[in-house]
Amino acid sequence: MIDVSRMPTFRRGVCVTASDVKPDDMYPHPTDLDGIAFAKSACEFCSVATECLRDALALPTSKDQAGVRGGTTAEERKAMRKRNRRLTREAAKQAADAAAA
């Protein structure tokens, strides 16, 4: 588990500041649908959710922590990375094709 309270940006996060959200709540078991829904709902009202998601996506999949970050699960972030890599390859190919024409 990542200790976001040590990161200045994330000290304002709902997962750190809300009295009804405990740090462990942000790390539900992947099959705990209610726990995942609760963690995602906390992210909905978080002022640093975008930064949290950006930080999580910057990690390689192998280093990505389990849990909900920026309103997404580790599996959702893995799918986002895969989609981003595919789109980047497609854009590079289109640019190369346009330059060759």
C-alpha positions in Angstrom: 0.0 0.0 0.0 1.2 3.5 -0.9 1.4 6.0 1.9 -0.1 9.0 0.2 0.0 11.1 3.3 3.7 11.5 2.7 3.1 13.0 -0.8 2.3 16.7 -0.6 -0.2 16.8 -3.4 -2.1 13.8 -2.1 -2.4 15.1 1.5 -5.5 16.9 0.3 -7.0 13.6 -1.0 -10.3 12.3 0.3 -8.6 9.0 1.2 -6.4 11.0 3.6 -8.7 13.7 4.9 -12.2 12.2 5.1 -13.2 10.8 8.5 -15.4 8.1 7.0 -12.7 6.8 4.6 -9.8 4.7 5.9 -6.7 4.1 3.9 -7.5 0.4 3.7 -10.9 1.2 2.1 -8.9 2.3 -1.0 -7.5 -1.2 -1.4 -10.5 -3.5 -1.6 -10.0 -7.1 -2.7 -10.6 -7.3 -6.5 -13.7 -9.4 -6.0 -15.2 -7.0 -3.4 -17.5 -5.1 -5.6 -19.1 -3.1 -2.8 -15.6 -2.1 -1.5 -14.6 -1.0 -5.0 -17.7 1.0 -5.4 -17.1 2.7 -2.1 -13.5 3.6 -2.9 -14.5 4.9 -6.4 -17.2 7.0 -4.8 -14.6 8.6 -2.5 -12.6 9.5 -5.6 -15.6 11.2 -7.2 -15.4 14.0 -4.6 -11.6 14.2 -4.4 -9.8 17.4 -5.4 -6.7 15.5 -6.4 -8.2 12.5 -8.2 -6.8 13.6 -11.6 -3.3 13.9 -10.2 -3.7 10.6 -8.4 -4.7 8.8 -11.6 -1.9 10.5 -13.5 0.6 9.4 -10.9 -0.7 5.8 -11.0 -0.7 5.7 -14.8 2.9 6.9 -14.8 4.0 3.7 -13.1 4.7 0.7 -15.2 2.0 -2.0 -14.8 4.4 -4.2 -12.9 4.9 -1.4 -10.3 1.3 -0.2 -10.1 -0.1 -0.7 -6.7 -3.4 -2.6 -6.2 -6.3 -0.5 -5.1 -8.4 2.3 -6.4 -6.5 5.4 -7.5 -8.1 8.3 -9.3 -11.4 6.4 -9.4 -9.9 3.4 -11.2 -8.9 -0.1 -10.3 -5.5 -1.6 -11.1 -7.1 -3.6 -13.9 -8.8 -0.5 -15.4 -5.5 1.3 -15.3 -3.8 -1.7 -17.0 -6.4 -1.5 -19.8 -5.9 2.3 -20.1 -2.1 1.8 -20.5 -2.7 -0.8 -23.2 -5.2 1.4 -25.1 -2.8 4.4 -24.8 0.1 2.3 -26.2 -2.1 1.2 -29.1 -3.2 4.7 -29.9 0.3 6.0 -29.7 1.5 3.3 -32.2 -1.4 4.1 -34.6 -0.7 7.9 -34.4 3.0 7.3 -35.1 2.1 5.1 -38.1 -0.2 7.7 -39.5 2.4 10.4 -39.1 5.0 8.2 -40.8 2.6 7.5 -43.6 1.7 11.2 -44.0 5.4 12.1 -44.1 6.1 9.5 -46.7 3.3 10.7 -49.0 
